[in-house]
């Protein structure tokens, strides 16, 4: 019996069947979106600095590659604003279909891009444009998928079922890492010539999967509502600034750990420590496997002990582990490195990542929930997730290769999220407004 099956036994059979369809369709859809978005991060750490930028200074090329990675995060708030607006007004199925098309096409075209050696400066410029499309797509999709579940599940299970949508992230990450692990086994010359392109090209299959999903009762109910905001973003910034900025702050530490543990560490371990791609890919792969169980577990716990308690615990871990993270990586022991990546991502990211999905949604009323939750989530991701690897690489260049500035950055991010947690209302087991 699955988690979704078990938690729906307390409602009527018809409602339980509908809720199961909603949960699993949201998980599958977000898995497709995250696969497209996350393969870019893996490729950034392992390939793009050598393929799309001029040879000469590896450090500058790495910083530039992380800069293009940041573009996707910076585009996500725009996607949230656009699709959140129309998702609140004209329905969610249409918005989800458009976002998956935007994401899928952008990802597929990255796999076809000529290299810097072939077309010069046009290569990174085109890469930036396609990464921007990826960000637009993910920024618009996430909120709709989360609200499909959160607005239709029992109050006492909202933490658990809301977090289930986030399981799409490790599923997408497992698929992305698995694909790169397969192509990374090719000879180096073949991997750099064409192997890295394969994970991007096959993403077109995800487009077919999502576009053939059926509409759900929850979408039809939203379409039938008459009490909708004409300008959701205007209302948010005029009358609901506190929940918006709270949502942004709640995202800062989690996405910083995701970016450092899941992306920057790949570059650091291979370029600075001389470890093989296989070691860091195995670490990320293991972390995603653990997350499949950890995310719903943390969501379930948040229904029992509260959202705030779980967030405070994760912030404390994030601050305390900021220095040991690099001490353990520097051992260069493959087993230690893999375990370090797993621990960092599980407790530094996945606690807040899973619980955040229902909590961001709970901060806003139904009229503004798609726009408010989406934009708060994506602005926080843009500020911290997109810029953290770039800032970390720059700090290491400034400090002559030392990692202590990166650790201080993680501690600062944890302090910001802990402050936001203090201002956020506890919403576990409370009715949505």
N, C-alpha and C positions, 0 to 999 in steps of 0.2 A: 504494500500500500504506500503511495507516495505522500509527500507532505500535503500537496494540494487536495488529495483525496481525504486525508485524515481530518483536516481542519474544516472541511465542509459538511461533516456528518451532523453538525449541530444545527443546520438549516434545512429547509424543505428540499426534497429531492430535486425538483425542477431548478430551484435556486442554486443548489449545490452543483448541478451539472453545468449551469451557466457560468458559475464562478470558476469552475475548473477550466472551462474553455477560455475564459478571460485571462486567467493566470498563465496558462501555457502558451496562448497566442502572444501575450506580452513578453514572456521569457524568450520565445523563439525569435520574435521580431527584434528585441534588443540585442540578442546574441549576434544576429546578422549585422546590425549596425556597429556593434563594438568590434566585431572581427574586422570590418572595413577600416575603422578608425585606429585600431591598435596595431595592425600590421605596419602602419606607417611608423609608429614609435620604434618597433623592432628594427625596421629597415634604416631608420635614422641613426640608431646606435651602431649598426653593423655595416652599412653600405653607403648611404647617401653622401657622407663626407668625402668619399673616394670617387663617386660616380657623377655627381652633379655640381661639384665645385672644383676650382682650379687647384692643381697639385702644387705643392711647395711648402706651405706651413700647415701641418696636420692639426695643430691646435685651433688655428683660425677657421679651418675647414669644418672642424667639429662644432665650433661655436655657431658658424653659419648654418650648419645642418640642423642644430637644435633650434635656431631661429625660425626655420621653416616649419618645424614641429610645433612651435608656439603659435603660428598663424592659425592652425586648426582650432586651438583653444580660444583664440581671440575672436574667431568667427562664430563660435557657439552662442554667445549672447545675442547676436544678430538673428541667428536661426530661431532662438527661443522667442525673441520679440515678434518676429514675423509669423511664425507658425503658432505661437501661443495666442496671438491676437485672433487669427482666423479659426484656430481650434476651439476657442471660447465661443465663437459666433456661428460657424457654419458646419461644424462637426469634425470628428477626429479621424475617421477612416480615410477621408480624402487627404488630410494633412499627413498622416502616416504613410500613405502611398506615395505622396510627392517627396517626402523626405528620404524614403528608401531609394527612390529613383535618383535623387540628387547625389546621395552618398555612393550608390553602386556605380553610377557612371563616372564620378570623379575618381573612385578607386581603380576602376578598370583602365581608365586613360593614363593613370600614373604608370601602370605596367607597360604602356606603350611609348613612354617618353624617351626621346633621344638623350644621350649623355652630354656632359659638358664638352668632351672631346669632339663630339659630332656637330653640335650647333652653338657652342659657346655660352654666352650669358643668357641666351634664351632658355636654356635648360632649367636653371634654378628659378627663373621667372615663371615659366609654365608650371613648375612643381609647386610654387607658392600659390598660384591660382587654383590648382586642383585641390591642394590641401585646404584652401579656403572653402571650396565646395563641400569637402568632407565635414568641416566644422559646422557649416550651415545645416547640413542634413542631420547630424547628431543633435545639434542644439534644438531643432524642432521636434525630433522624434521622442526624446526621452520623457518629456512631461506628459504627453498623451498616453504613452504606454504605462506610466506609473499611475496616472489618475484612473485609467481603466480598472485597475485593481483596487486602489485605495478607496474610491468612491462607492464601490460595490461590495466590499467585504465586511464581515461583522466587526463591530467596534473593538471587541476584546482580542481579535486576531489581526488587527491592522498592522502592527509591527511585523509580525511573521509574514503575512501575505504580501505586504508592501515591499518587504525586503526581497521576496522571491523574484521580483522583476529584475533586481540587481544581479541575480545569478546569471543573467544573460551576459554580464561582463566577463566572469571567468570562463564561461563557455566559449565566448568569442575569443578570449585571450588564449585559451587552450588550442582552439583551431588555428589561430594566427601563429602561435609559437610552434605548434606541431608542423604546420606547413613550412615554416622557416627551418625547423630542425631537419626536415626531409631534404630541402634544397641545400642546406648548409653542408650536407654530407657529400655534395658534388665536389670535384676538384676545384681549387680556388679560382682558376681561370674560367671555368664553366659557370661557377656561382656568380662571379662578377659580370660575366658576359650576358647571361640570360636567366640563371637560376633564381635570382632574387625577384624577377618579374612574375614568376608563376603564381605566388600567393595573391598578387594584385589582380591578375587576369582571371583567376577562377572565382573571384568575388562576384562576378556577374551571375553566378548560380543563386546567390542569396537574393538577388533582385526578383528572380522567378518565384522563390519560396514565399516572400512577403506579399507580393502582389496577388497571390492566389489565396490569401486568407479570406475567410468570410467576415462580413460585418457582424458585430455583436449587439445584443440588446442594450448594453450600456451606451454604445454610441448613438443608437436610435433615441434613447431617453434624453441624452444631451441635446440632440437636434431638436427635440420637442420642447425644450425649455424656452420660455419667453423672457424671463428676467435675466437678460444678459447685458454686460457692460458694453457701451458703444465704443469706448476707448479704454481698454483695460490698463494699458501702461500708464496712461495719464492718471487714472484713479489710484494706481499703486504708488506713484511718486508724489501724488498730492495728498493722499489720505492714509497710505499704508507703508510709509517709509521704514518704520521700525521692523516689521516682519521681513521686509525685503532685505535690509542690511543685516539682520540676524541670520537669514538664510545664507547670505554671502559669507559671513564670518564662520558659520558652521562648516563650510566647505573647505576652508583654507588649509588646515592641517592635513586632512585626509588626502586631498589631491596632491599636496606636496610630497607626502610619503609614497603615493602611487608613482609620481614622476621620478623621484629619486630611486626608490627600490625597484621599479619596473623598467625604467628607461636609462637614467643617468648611470646607474650601477653597471649596466651592460657595457657602456663605453668605458667607464673607469676600470672595470675588471679586465677588459681585453686590451685596452691601450696603455694603461698605467701599471697594471699588475701582471700583464703577460699571460693571463688565463685564456683558455680556448673559448670560442663561441659556445661550444657544447655545454660547458659548465654553467654559464650564466643562463642559457636557454633552459637547461634542466631545472635551475632554481626557480625561474619564472613559471615554468610548467608545473612544478610541484606546488608552488604558491597558489596557482589557479585551481589545482585539484583540491587543495585544502579549503579554498574559498567556496567551493560547491556546497560543502557542509557547514562551513563557518558562518556564511551570510544568513541563512535561515535560522541557525542557532542563535546568533546575536539578535536577530529580529524577534525571535521568541522570547529571549531574555528581556528585551526592552519592553515587551508587554507585561512582564512580571515585575521588574524592578524599576522601570521607567527609562525614558529616552535620555534624560539628563545624566543619570548615574552611569550609563554605558558610555556616553560621550566624555564625561570627566575621566573615566578610567582609561580610555584610549588616548586622551590628551596627555595624561600623566605618563603612560608608556612612551608616547612619541617623544616627549622631552627627555626622559631618562635613557632612551635607547639611541639618541642622536649621535653620541660619541662612540659607544660600543659598536654601532653599526659598521663604522669604518675600521675600528680596531680588529674586528672579526674578519672583515673582508681582506685586510692586509696580511692575514696569516697565509693566504694563498692555498690553503687546504681546501680541495674541492668540496668535501663533505661539509666543512664549516661554512663555506661560502653559500652553498645551497640552502643550508638550514637558516643562515642569517637572512637571506632573501625571503624565505618563507615566513619567518617570524616578523620581519619588518612589515611586509605587506599584509599579513593576517591581522596583526594587532594595531599597526599604525594606519592602515587604510580600511580594511574590510569591516571593522566594527562600525565606523562612522559611515562608510559607504552604504552598507546594507540598511542601517537604521535611518539614514538621512532621507531615503526615498519617501517613506511615510511622513517623517517629521517635517520636511520642507512643505509638503502638501497640507499638513495640518495647520500651518501657520497662516493660511489664507482662507477667506470665505469662498464659497462655490463659484460666485460670479467671476472671481479673479484668479482662481486656483491654477489653471493651466498656465497663464502668463506669469503669475507671481512665483510659483514653484519652479517653473522652467528657467526664468530669468535669474532668480537667486542662485540656483544650482550652477548655471552656465557662467554667470559673471564670476562667481567664486572659482570655478574651474579655469577660467581665462586668466584671472589675476595670479593664481598660485600654480595651477598645473601646467599652463603653457609656458610660463616664464621661469619656473623653478629649474628645469634642466639647463636653460640658457644662463641663468644667474649662477648656478652651481659651477658650470664650466668656466664662466668668467671669473668667479671667485678663486677657483683653483689656479687659473692662469695668473691672477694677481698675486696669490700667495706663494707662487713658485711650486705648485703641486701639493701643497698642504690641504688637508680635508677639514681642518677645524672650522673654517668659515662656513662650510656647508652644514656642519652640525649645528652651529649657532643659528643658521637660517631655519633649520627644522624646529629648533626650540622656540624661536620667535613665532613661527606659524602655529605651533601648539598653543602658545599663550593667547594668540588671537582667537582661536576656536574655543578655548576655555572661557574667554570673556563673553563670546557670543552665546555659549551654552548657559551662562549665568543669566543672560537677558531673555532667553527663549522660554516660553511657557511649557510646562510639562503637559503633554497631550496623550500619554498612554491611557487607554481605557476611557477616554472622553469622547463624546459625540462630536462629529465634524460640524462646523458652523455652516 
